[in-house]
Amino acid sequence: MLTNANAAGDYLASQLSRSIALDSAKAEAIDAKAEWIENQLQRGIAVEGHDLDTIIETVLDNDGIKEALKIAYLYGNPHGINVLVDAEITRLANAIAPDLVQAHLDSMEDAA
């Protein structure tokens, strides 16, 4: 039981500190998971039902793909296509990572 204002303040400060540390750790876990997802997708390994085929389908719907294909053909420079594919991989990794981390945290709570 909290017997005085100092004890209450110390308790609240420790709870806030704990919450900030947990949020920071979760953000780091999400960043690490996003990097892992990007690496897997760039290597052609599917993650959560997404693979290079689904990524390329999405890129083909991108407005910039026509210009990137034209440059790749005319100048032998596929950089524009690579940029579009890499951007989609990054977008997808950042979208999937929070859910995967949360599912992992939930499974840890269920096991406890």
C-alpha positions in Angstrom: 0.0 0.0 0.0 1.2 3.5 -0.8 1.6 5.3 2.5 2.8 8.7 1.4 3.1 11.0 -1.5 6.8 10.1 -2.1 5.9 6.4 -2.3 3.1 7.1 -4.7 5.3 9.3 -6.9 8.0 6.6 -6.9 5.5 4.0 -7.9 4.1 6.1 -10.7 7.5 7.0 -12.0 8.5 3.3 -12.0 5.3 2.3 -13.9 5.9 5.1 -16.4 9.5 4.0 -16.9 8.5 0.4 -17.3 5.9 1.4 -19.9 8.4 3.5 -21.9 10.9 0.7 -21.8 8.3 -1.8 -23.1 7.2 0.5 -25.9 10.8 1.0 -26.9 11.5 -2.7 -26.9 8.4 -3.4 -28.9 9.4 -0.7 -31.5 12.8 -2.3 -31.8 11.3 -5.7 -32.2 9.0 -4.4 -35.0 12.0 -2.8 -36.8 14.0 -6.0 -36.5 11.0 -8.0 -37.8 10.5 -5.6 -40.7 14.2 -6.0 -41.6 13.9 -9.8 -41.5 10.8 -9.7 -43.7 12.5 -7.5 -46.2 15.5 -9.8 -46.3 13.2 -12.9 -46.8 11.2 -11.3 -49.6 14.3 -10.0 -51.4 15.7 -13.5 -51.3 12.4 -14.8 -52.9 11.1 -16.4 -49.7 7.4 -16.0 -49.0 6.3 -14.3 -45.8 2.7 -14.3 -44.6 1.4 -15.3 -48.1 3.4 -12.5 -49.9 6.2 -13.3 -52.3 7.9 -11.7 -55.3 5.0 -12.6 -57.5 2.5 -10.7 -55.4 4.9 -7.8 -55.0 5.4 -7.6 -58.7 1.7 -7.7 -59.3 1.4 -4.7 -57.0 4.3 -2.9 -58.7 2.7 -3.5 -62.1 -0.3 -1.4 -60.9 2.0 1.4 -60.0 1.8 4.6 -62.1 5.6 4.8 -62.4 6.1 1.3 -63.9 5.7 2.4 -67.5 8.4 5.0 -67.2 10.7 2.6 -65.4 10.2 0.0 -68.1 10.8 2.5 -70.8 14.1 3.6 -69.2 15.1 -0.1 -68.6 14.5 -0.9 -72.3 15.9 2.2 -73.9 19.0 2.6 -71.7 19.5 -0.9 -70.2 19.0 0.6 -66.8 16.6 -1.4 -64.6 17.3 0.9 -61.5 13.8 2.4 -61.7 12.2 -1.0 -61.6 14.4 -2.1 -58.7 13.4 1.0 -56.8 9.7 0.3 -57.3 10.1 -3.3 -56.2 12.3 -2.4 -53.2 9.8 0.3 -52.1 6.9 -2.2 -52.2 9.0 -4.8 -50.3 9.7 -2.1 -47.6 6.1 -1.0 -47.5 4.9 -4.6 -47.1 7.5 -5.4 -44.5 6.5 -2.4 -42.4 2.8 -3.3 -42.7 3.3 -7.0 -41.7 5.9 -6.6 -38.9 3.7 -5.0 -36.2 1.1 -7.8 -36.5 3.7 -10.5 -36.4 5.4 -9.0 -33.3 2.0 -8.6 -31.6 1.1 -12.2 -32.4 4.4 -13.3 -30.9 3.7 -11.3 -27.7 0.2 -12.7 -27.5 1.5 -16.2 -27.8 4.0 -15.5 -25.0 1.2 -14.2 -22.7 -0.9 -17.3 -23.5 2.0 -19.6 -22.5 2.5 -17.8 -19.2 
